[in-house]
Amino acid sequence: MSKKALLSKLFVYILSAMTLLSCGKNTEEKVADATTSANILLSTRQCQAAIDLLESVGRQNKNAYYLKTLSSAYACRANYSTIKFFADDIALTSTPSPLGGMATYSTSQATIAAALSDDTKFQDLQRAIDILLYAGGIATTTEPTISERAKYFSANQAGDINSQLLFMLLAQTGKLMKYYADSGTTGVKGSGSGANNCFTDYTTTPAAVQTYVASLPGACTVTNSSHPDLAIGATDRRKRLCQGVVLMNALLEILPSVVATASGGDMASISTIANDIQNQKDLLTTNYPAIGVTATVMSQANCEASASIDFSTLTAYYAIIYEALIN
Amino acid sequence: MKKIKTLIFFLFVFSADLFADEVAHIGRSPRALLMGDAFTAVADDEYTLFYNPASLGRNKGVSFTPLNPSFGGTNALGDMDRFKNFPKSDPAAIADRILNYPVSIQAAAFPGLKMGQFGFNLFASSKTNIILRNAIHPILDVDYRYDRGFTTGFAYNIGSGAYSSRIKKVSKSKITSGKRLSAGISVKHITRQGIDDHFDLFGTTLLNKINSGQTEINDLKQALGYSTGKAWGVDLGAEYAYSSGPSLFTAGLSVMDIGNTRFNKTEGTGEIPDQEMTINSGVAFKQDFGLLDYTLSFDVQPMNAPIDFSRKFHVGAEFSLPLITAHAGLSEGYVSYGATVRFWPVKLTAGFYGVEIGTKFREQEAKRFIVYLSLFDFSFDL
């Protein structure tokens, strides 16, 4: 065979190989493309388009970049933004102290048309939180702790997931506090347009807990001034009480680890709130030793189903932690 | 022949390409960038070895380009206010300024020598491309590459036509009539310092640096953890040229960084971005009427990349008069244009071009400029 013929044959073979073997994307490429395109869409707040694109490639539970972007997409639909949180809200956290400022976040001021747990923006932000809380494919009945997530991601990836989680947890907890404490725009409990001065009804909690509630500063001076959605007999009362418990427990677990690695600038506004929360938790376990697993539960499914958790422990939690943190 | 076929088959099947965002190359000719990067079948300047080693086959003489720095970056002509009083220690304010705005800084030099069908280039190239995306929880995409090394190549010719020779009285080349089929190979060694990753603006890695006011590029590089590595790479090419009278038709095919050029890490903890294999094809048509000549070129590249097919099309044109050449083109759907001015010992090329930094065709454009200066380059026939 002449050299010219040999080269021509090789040329044709290479062209054929390229045509046959260079088409189509594999799953990894599709996910990478979808994640990049979703981030481009989120740059202009095209929330639903980003959600649709990311869900179309299937949940990638071990892909930190994908999960953070998907979480951002649902948070976008909830009208949340970390940029806005840092620009406008984080500095408000402790004013009024200890944590009444969380009820004054911009995300806390959104009008809630129905019950908070049925509000679409609250549900979307909770979805965004759960995507990262259970990142790695953690089952909803497994406690989504920092160490559990660390099994599936590198230290840097897990650290970034925890940071993104922390800011959303603060925003979501602030919404919950604003709604159930009826704190109006001032962050002062009971100053809103509702009739309640407390989060929930404490008439069935142990006497020591009721005494503690009565000793607190602020509007909650009686034990039966409950928000209607958390009142005895309210629909989904246990589910709603659990939402507050798992949010606060997750917040307390993640906050110290994030603040330890980035504490300057705006982070200074939240660097000490872990102490405030932990102090109340210590009081809770001292005043109510039977609190048990309620003090640490972070799985909504476990909180709702566990026999060790009941209305007594749940209301005790609210009495000693939530009622003390917003006055 | 069977063994060669098998080898080629496995090269394509098992080279796992993960092109996302911008297609990255080691060296790009500034002239090519302004011609829509449709250069596989043109490749007749000092950047031949970065496009198609087979194009060395058209060379008859000696050409030497000793000093050729280039500088490029984001075309921010309409956006200078964005960078005035740039906030240093407020991540929310930084995000506000640069969200969804691609920032690029590039500087390079590719001195080279061609002697007949042999070519050699040294190179040093630094490229930093950054974009902050996602208005909800901003993520900084960083692609930083500092490459140093050399490449050397050779072309083997079949046929005695379509060679370039210098016209002695003017600084132009003349193409001899006839046909030529060339096959070329080049080998390169690269030392790369690089990062190619995503970083949360409000994540712990960056947040500390920003809060302490350290937002200079070098500080960020240190914080993000660049790595260094070395690699050898191989390129192959083929070129067919047919010249008759003032006309020259060329078709080219090149496979650059066969099997992906993978770096052995010598320093750092992060991953060094590999140089992914690209398979490039192109055709070009040139007519030279003495004082005026023009070139039209069309490329499909990189053919093997899992990107939208529309992104693979590149069209270019240039029109030359003595002392000045105008370039224009379309690359991935984005317009490029510029000009070259030649007055020995200076050759200056400058212009603007667009690059796709999304995943789909015309999803997100990075608008860039390039300025190239070549000093004391010369060539003569052997």
Interface residues (C-beta under 8 A of the other chain):
Chain A: M1 K3 K4 L6 L7 S8 K9 L10 F11 Y13 I14 L15 A17 M18 L21 S22 G24 K25 N26 E28 E29 A32 D33 T36 S37 N39 I40 L42 S43 T44 R45 Y65 K68 T69 S71 S72 A73 A75 C76 Y80 S81 T82 I83 K84 F86 A87 N156 G159 D160 S163 Q164 F167 V258 T261 A262 G264 G265 D266 M267
Chain B: M1 I4 K5 I8 F9 F12 V13 L18 F19 A20 D21 S89 D90 P91 A92 A93 A95 D96 L99 N100 R133 N134 A135 I136 H137 P138 I139 I158 L181 A183 H198 F199 D200 F202 G203 T204 T205 L207 N208 I210 N211 S212 A238 L253 V255 I279 S281 M303 N304 A305 P306 G358 T359 K360 E363 Q364
